[in-house]
Amino acid sequence: MGVQHHLLQFIPPGGIVHHVNGYEQNKDDLQKRLRRVEGQVRGIARMVDDDKYCIDILTQVSAATKALETVALSLLGDHLSHCVAEASAEGGQVAADKIREAQDAIARLVRS
């Protein structure tokens, strides 16, 4: 009984909870997109090294930026449908904090 009581001290109130990120189901797709962006950025660096035409480099920068925006919007959608939805169901300050966090993230994306 003493050992059992000792083990229970390590289990947090509410039980053992495994945290899952909202993007968990899309992780492979996100990693694939990010590797593609990484390749685009390396290509842009080579273009600069090779003294390519400014407009051609800017075109590639625009494409890489668009690809990163797609990743950001995917992450935001996952965050809203998973993390914010769970917090909203819980209610109270947790919900208010997650909604504020999402609003701040959206504002940063819009400004970028």
C-alpha positions as CSV (number, residue, x, y, z in Angstrom):
1,M,0.0,0.0,0.0
2,G,2.9,2.4,0.8
3,V,4.3,1.9,-2.7
4,Q,0.9,2.4,-4.4
5,H,0.4,5.6,-2.5
6,H,3.9,6.8,-3.5
7,L,3.1,6.2,-7.2
8,L,-0.1,8.1,-7.0
9,Q,1.7,11.2,-5.9
10,F,3.3,11.4,-9.4
11,I,0.0,11.3,-11.3
12,P,-1.3,14.9,-11.8
13,P,-4.9,15.8,-10.8
14,G,-7.1,14.9,-13.7
15,G,-4.9,11.9,-14.7
16,I,-2.2,11.6,-17.2
17,V,-2.9,13.7,-20.3
18,H,-1.0,13.3,-23.5
19,H,-0.8,16.7,-25.2
20,V,-1.4,16.6,-29.0
21,N,-0.7,19.6,-31.2
22,G,-3.5,20.7,-33.5
23,Y,-1.3,20.1,-36.6
24,E,-0.5,16.4,-35.6
25,Q,-2.7,15.0,-38.4
26,N,-1.1,17.3,-41.0
27,K,2.5,17.0,-39.7
28,D,3.8,15.1,-42.7
29,D,2.3,17.6,-45.2
30,L,3.7,20.5,-43.2
31,Q,7.1,19.0,-43.1
32,K,7.0,18.3,-46.9
33,R,5.9,21.9,-47.6
34,L,8.7,23.3,-45.3
35,R,11.3,21.2,-47.0
36,R,10.1,22.6,-50.4
37,V,10.4,26.1,-49.0
38,E,13.8,25.4,-47.7
39,G,14.8,24.3,-51.2
40,Q,13.3,27.4,-52.7
41,V,15.3,29.6,-50.3
42,R,18.6,27.7,-51.1
43,G,17.8,28.3,-54.8
44,I,17.3,32.0,-54.2
45,A,20.7,32.1,-52.5
46,R,22.3,30.4,-55.5
47,M,20.6,33.0,-57.8
48,V,22.2,35.8,-55.8
49,D,25.5,34.0,-55.9
50,D,25.2,33.6,-59.6
51,D,24.3,37.3,-60.1
52,K,20.9,36.5,-61.6
53,Y,18.5,39.3,-62.7
54,C,16.8,41.1,-59.8
55,I,13.2,40.6,-61.0
56,D,13.8,36.8,-61.4
57,I,15.1,36.7,-57.8
58,L,12.1,38.7,-56.6
59,T,9.8,36.4,-58.4
60,Q,11.3,33.4,-56.5
61,V,11.2,35.3,-53.2
62,S,7.5,35.9,-53.8
63,A,6.9,32.2,-54.5
64,A,8.7,31.2,-51.3
65,T,6.8,33.8,-49.3
66,K,3.5,32.5,-50.7
67,A,4.5,28.9,-49.7
68,L,5.3,30.0,-46.2
69,E,1.9,31.8,-46.0
70,T,0.2,28.5,-47.0
71,V,2.0,26.8,-44.1
72,A,1.1,29.5,-41.7
73,L,-2.6,29.4,-42.7
74,S,-2.6,25.6,-42.4
75,L,-1.2,25.9,-38.9
76,L,-3.6,28.6,-37.9
77,G,-6.6,26.5,-39.1
78,D,-5.4,23.5,-37.2
79,H,-4.9,25.7,-34.1
80,L,-8.4,27.2,-34.3
81,S,-10.1,23.8,-34.9
82,H,-8.1,22.0,-32.2
83,C,-6.5,24.1,-29.5
84,V,-9.0,27.1,-29.5
85,A,-12.0,24.8,-29.9
86,E,-10.9,22.7,-26.9
87,A,-10.3,25.8,-24.8
88,S,-13.7,27.2,-25.8
89,A,-15.3,24.1,-24.7
90,E,-13.5,24.4,-21.3
91,G,-14.6,28.1,-21.1
92,G,-13.5,30.7,-18.7
93,Q,-10.0,32.3,-18.7
94,V,-8.5,29.4,-20.7
95,A,-10.8,30.1,-23.5
96,A,-10.2,33.9,-23.3
97,D,-6.4,33.3,-23.3
98,K,-6.5,31.0,-26.4
99,I,-8.8,33.4,-28.3
100,R,-6.5,36.3,-27.5
101,E,-3.5,34.2,-28.6
102,A,-5.2,33.3,-31.9
103,Q,-6.1,37.0,-32.5
104,D,-2.5,38.1,-31.9
105,A,-1.3,35.4,-34.3
106,I,-3.7,36.5,-37.0
107,A,-2.7,40.1,-36.5
108,R,1.0,39.1,-36.9
109,L,0.2,37.2,-40.1
110,V,-1.8,40.1,-41.6
111,R,1.0,42.6,-40.8
112,S,3.7,40.4,-42.3
